Amino acid sequence: MTDPRQNVAGVRFRNAGPIEYFHAAGMRLEVGESVIVETNRGPELARVVIAPDQVVVNELGEDNLHPILRLATEDDLVHASDLAARAEELLSEAREMAEDAGLEGRVDRAEFTLDGERLTFLVSGEGTGGQREFSRRAGRRWDVRASVRRIGARDRARLAGGYGICGRELCCSNWLSTFPSVSIRLAKDQELPLNPEKISGLCGRLLCCLSYEEEGYKEMKKTLPRMGQRCSTPTGEGKVVGINVLRRQVTLNVGGQRIEVGERDLGLVVRWDPSARNAEPPPSITREEAIAQGLIEPEEEPEPELEAVAAMPEAAPIELGRESREAPPRERSRGRGRGRGRRGGGNRQSSPQPQQQSGDAPRGRVFRRSSGNRPAGEGPS
């Protein structure tokens, strides 16, 4: 059974509007022909941009497609032109009515269906207040079924048309079907000045063309050093402070002077600045290779014995009296790092001392007084 989606044509309702697909119903259509299609709003005039034999079936969804009714005649084209002129004439009155009805936003365009029974107002701006009241008033005024459709800033620029900073017609009003996703990162990757007047279009949003060359910039930047890296040149070694991808040049700071060096005059990236943003070893050399070549110094790790000695607390002085001589020897606790700092290791035991006669002076060395011992020089009680 033949897939009905194989007999599908792509059409546009405006010059650069989105492409919508309709069932051709066995009609032989050519690109550029005008047709009458059935939509949810009613019959409308459209132009074929993709012939039935050129449509990629995989790009079509599973939704039921509306049919193409017939080829447009000369009378259809004249009637559509009259309706467009009528919609343009009532636009100023519709804007005054929108203000009285409290409609939030600006009425940018009005469109009739081909049968003239339905009128759609395209409104830009945030908020939805006043839509119902405005639609009710507009329907009574022009004896149609009026509705409001919200559009964004880019759609408004597409409808208005104009020329960009490049001097060419706006892409969105000439050929661009869908708006690409654009972020400020694209401007940073292309080393563009972050001036809103330079990187914004007539819609006030970031230029859509920033996304056109993004992949090309990524490929070209792979062979150039990154910001903050140091490169060798015939003049000397310098730090990268600027990159010109299109000219294949980098700006280096060599001895306090800024010089521009071409890609062919750049040597191997010999060192990188760890404090620079996104500072990583360049793809042409690894950290291990740089250490082996003596380009950077390896990080010295402290010896474990030195760490243990530094962590040892100072021993408190003790006094050798009767209590200390008569007390049984205690095994020294194996604290962290205590035994490592003494030569020979192991635990010491007190050697037996000869008994002391009553009244004699205390034997042994006398140290400073410490907590829990007798004062120096006192004899036994």
C-alpha positions in Angstrom: 0.0 0.0 0.0 1.4 3.4 -1.0 2.2 5.7 1.9 -0.1 8.8 1.6 2.8 10.9 2.9 4.7 10.4 -0.3 2.3 12.7 -2.1 3.0 15.7 0.0 4.1 19.2 -1.0 5.7 22.0 1.1 4.2 25.5 0.8 4.7 28.9 2.3 2.2 31.6 3.0 4.8 34.4 3.1 8.1 34.9 1.4 10.2 33.7 4.3 7.6 32.1 6.5 7.9 28.6 7.9 7.4 25.7 5.5 4.1 23.8 6.1 3.2 20.5 4.4 -0.1 19.6 2.7 -1.4 16.6 1.0 -1.2 17.1 -2.8 -4.1 14.7 -3.5 -2.5 13.4 -6.7 -1.8 16.8 -8.2 1.3 17.4 -10.2 2.8 20.5 -8.7 5.9 22.5 -9.6 7.9 24.8 -7.3 6.7 28.4 -7.5 3.1 27.6 -8.4 0.3 29.2 -6.3 -2.3 26.9 -4.7 -5.4 27.2 -2.5 -5.0 25.1 0.7 -7.4 24.3 3.5 -6.3 25.4 7.0 -7.8 25.6 10.4 -8.7 29.2 9.7 -10.2 28.5 6.3 -9.0 28.5 2.6 -5.8 30.5 2.1 -3.4 31.3 -0.8 0.0 29.7 -0.6 3.1 29.1 -2.8 4.7 25.7 -3.5 8.4 25.7 -2.4 8.9 21.9 -2.3 7.5 19.6 -5.0 5.9 16.3 -4.0 8.8 14.3 -5.3 11.3 16.4 -3.3 9.8 16.0 0.2 11.7 13.8 2.7 9.1 11.5 4.2 11.1 11.1 7.4 10.7 14.8 8.2 6.9 14.6 8.2 5.0 13.8 11.4 2.2 11.4 12.0 -0.5 14.2 12.1 -3.2 14.2 9.5 -2.2 16.7 6.8 -4.7 19.2 5.3 -5.3 18.9 1.6 -4.3 21.2 -1.3 -7.7 22.1 -2.8 -6.6 23.3 -6.3 -4.3 25.5 -8.3 -4.9 29.2 -7.8 -6.5 31.0 -10.7 -6.0 34.6 -11.8 -9.2 35.6 -10.0 -7.9 34.0 -6.8 -4.7 36.1 -7.0 -6.7 39.3 -7.6 -9.1 38.6 -4.8 -6.2 37.8 -2.4 -4.6 41.1 -3.4 -7.8 43.0 -2.7 -8.1 41.4 0.8 -4.5 42.3 1.6 -5.2 46.0 0.7 -8.4 46.0 2.8 -6.5 44.6 5.8 -3.8 47.3 5.4 -6.5 50.0 5.4 -8.2 48.9 8.6 -4.9 48.5 10.5 -4.8 52.1 11.8 -8.4 51.9 13.0 -7.6 48.5 14.6 -4.7 50.0 16.6 -7.0 52.7 18.0 -9.6 50.1 18.9 -6.9 48.0 20.6 -5.9 50.9 22.8 -9.5 51.6 23.8 -10.0 47.9 24.6 -6.9 47.7 26.7 -5.1 45.3 24.5 -1.5 44.7 25.7 1.0 44.9 22.8 1.1 46.4 19.4 -1.1 45.4 16.4 1.5 44.8 13.6 -0.5 43.2 10.9 -4.0 42.0 9.9 -4.8 39.1 7.6 -8.0 37.9 5.9 -8.7 34.3 4.9 -9.4 33.9 1.2 -13.2 33.7 1.8 -13.1 36.9 3.7 -14.9 35.4 6.7 -12.1 35.4 9.2 -9.7 38.2 10.3 -6.5 37.5 12.3 -4.5 40.2 14.0 -0.8 39.6 14.6 0.1 41.3 17.9 3.7 41.7 19.4 4.4 42.3 23.0 4.1 40.6 26.4 0.9 40.0 28.2 -2.5 38.8 27.0 -4.8 41.4 28.6 -7.7 42.8 26.5 -7.6 40.1 23.8 -11.2 39.0 24.2 -12.6 42.5 24.3 -10.6 43.6 21.3 -11.7 40.5 19.3 -15.3 41.1 20.1 -15.2 44.7 19.0 -13.3 44.0 15.8 -15.8 41.2 14.9 -18.7 43.5 15.3 -17.0 46.4 13.4 -16.0 44.4 10.3 -18.6 41.6 10.5 -16.0 38.8 10.6 -14.7 36.2 13.1 -11.8 38.1 14.6 -8.9 36.6 16.6 -5.5 37.6 18.0 -2.3 35.7 17.4 0.8 36.6 19.5 4.2 36.9 17.8 7.7 37.6 19.0 10.2 40.3 18.3 11.9 38.3 15.5 8.5 37.6 13.8 7.8 41.3 13.9 11.1 42.1 12.2 10.3 39.4 9.6 6.9 41.1 8.8 8.3 44.6 8.7 11.4 43.7 6.6 14.5 45.8 6.2 18.2 45.7 5.8 20.8 44.5 8.3 24.2 46.0 9.3 25.7 44.0 6.4 23.7 46.0 3.9 21.7 43.0 2.7 18.0 42.2 3.1 17.1 40.6 6.5 17.6 36.9 6.4 14.3 36.3 8.3 12.3 38.2 5.7 14.2 36.8 2.7 15.0 33.1 3.1 15.3 32.0 6.8 12.5 29.6 7.6 13.2 28.9 11.3 15.1 31.0 13.9 18.3 29.4 15.2 19.3 29.3 18.8 21.8 32.1 19.4 23.6 32.9 22.7 26.3 35.3 23.7 28.8 32.5 23.8 28.8 32.5 19.9 30.0 36.1 19.9 32.7 35.3 22.5 33.9 32.3 20.5 34.3 34.5 17.4 36.2 37.2 19.3 33.5 39.8 18.5 33.1 43.0 20.5 30.4 42.5 23.0 28.6 45.7 22.0 24.8 45.3 21.8 24.7 47.7 18.8 27.2 45.5 16.9 25.8 42.1 17.6 22.1 42.7 17.7 19.6 42.9 14.8 16.6 45.1 14.1 14.5 42.9 16.3 16.8 43.7 19.3 17.9 40.1 19.6 21.3 38.6 18.9 22.1 38.3 15.2 20.9 35.0 13.7 24.0 35.0 11.5 26.2 34.4 14.5 25.3 30.8 14.3 26.1 30.5 10.5 29.9 30.3 11.0 30.2 28.8 14.4 31.3 25.4 13.2 33.9 27.0 10.9 35.4 29.0 13.7 35.6 26.0 15.9 37.6 24.1 13.2 39.9 27.0 12.5 40.7 27.6 16.2 41.9 24.1 16.7 45.2 24.9 15.1 45.7 28.2 16.9 46.9 28.6 20.5 44.5 29.7 23.2 44.4 32.8 25.3 47.1 32.8 28.0 49.4 30.3 26.4 53.0 31.1 25.7 54.5 30.5 22.3 58.0 30.7 20.8 58.5 33.0 17.8 61.6 34.2 15.9 61.4 37.4 18.0 61.2 35.6 21.3 58.8 33.9 23.6 55.5 35.7 24.4 52.1 35.3 25.9 49.0 35.1 23.7 46.8 38.2 24.4 44.6 38.2 21.2 43.5 35.9 18.4 42.3 36.8 14.9 40.9 33.6 13.5 40.1 34.9 10.0 43.6 36.3 9.4 45.2 33.3 11.2 47.2 35.5 13.4 47.7 35.9 17.2 48.8 38.9 19.2 51.7 38.2 21.6 53.1 40.1 24.5 56.9 39.8 24.1 58.9 41.8 26.6 56.1 44.3 27.2 55.5 44.9 23.5 52.5 43.6 21.6 53.3 42.0 18.2 51.2 40.2 15.7 52.5 36.8 14.5 51.1 34.7 11.7 50.4 31.0 12.1 53.4 29.9 10.1 55.8 31.9 12.3 54.5 30.4 15.5 56.6 27.7 17.2 55.5 25.0 19.6 53.4 26.1 22.5 56.1 25.7 25.1 54.4 26.8 28.3 51.0 27.8 29.6 49.8 30.1 32.3 47.9 28.2 35.0 46.3 31.5 36.2 44.8 32.2 32.8 41.2 31.5 32.0 40.7 28.0 30.6 44.4 27.4 31.0 45.1 23.8 30.0 48.0 22.1 28.4 47.9 22.7 24.6 47.0 19.7 22.4 50.5 19.7 20.9 52.2 18.8 24.1 51.2 17.0 27.4 52.3 17.9 30.9 54.4 14.7 31.1 56.2 15.6 27.9 56.8 19.2 29.1 58.3 17.9 32.3 60.5 15.5 30.4 61.8 18.3 28.1 62.5 20.5 31.1 59.9 23.1 30.0 58.2 23.1 33.4 59.3 22.1 36.8 57.6 19.1 38.4 55.8 19.7 41.7 58.0 18.6 44.6 56.2 16.4 47.2 57.4 16.7 50.8 59.0 13.6 52.3 56.7 11.7 54.8 59.4 11.6 57.5 59.8 15.4 57.4 56.0 15.8 57.7 56.0 13.5 60.7 58.7 15.4 62.5 57.1 18.7 61.8 53.8 17.4 63.3 55.4 16.2 66.5 54.5 18.3 69.6 57.3 19.5 71.9 57.9 17.2 74.9 57.3 18.7 78.3 60.4 18.7 80.7 60.1 16.3 83.6 61.8 15.9 87.0 63.3 12.7 88.2 62.2 12.3 91.9 61.2 9.4 94.1 57.8 9.0 92.5 59.3 8.9 89.1 61.9 6.4 90.2 59.5 4.1 92.1 56.7 4.3 89.5 56.6 1.2 87.2 57.7 1.8 83.7 54.9 2.7 81.3 54.7 1.9 77.7 54.9 5.0 75.6 51.8 5.6 73.5 52.3 5.2 69.8 51.0 8.6 68.8 51.0 9.7 65.3 54.5 10.5 64.2 56.0 10.3 67.8 58.2 7.2 67.4 59.4 8.1 63.9 61.5 11.1 65.1 63.7 9.1 67.6 66.7 7.1 66.5 66.5 3.4 67.2 62.7 3.5 67.6 60.9 1.3 70.1 59.8 2.2 73.7 62.2 3.2 76.4 62.1 1.8 79.9 63.4 3.4 83.0 66.6 1.8 84.4 66.5 0.9 88.1 68.0 3.6 90.4 69.8 2.8 93.7 67.9 3.4 96.8 68.4 6.7 98.5 69.2 7.1 102.2 67.0 9.3 104.3 68.2 12.8 104.5 70.5 12.6 101.5 70.2 14.9 98.6 68.2 13.6 95.7 70.1 11.8 93.1 69.9 12.2 89.4 69.5 15.2 87.2 67.1 17.8 88.2 64.9 19.3 85.5 62.4 22.1 85.6 59.2 21.6 87.5 56.4 20.0 85.6 52.8 19.2 86.6 52.3 16.2 88.9 56.0 16.1 90.1 57.9 17.6 93.1 59.7 20.9 93.0 63.3 20.7 92.2 65.6 20.2 95.2 63.0 18.9 97.6 63.8 15.6 99.4 61.5 12.8 100.3 59.2 13.4 103.2 
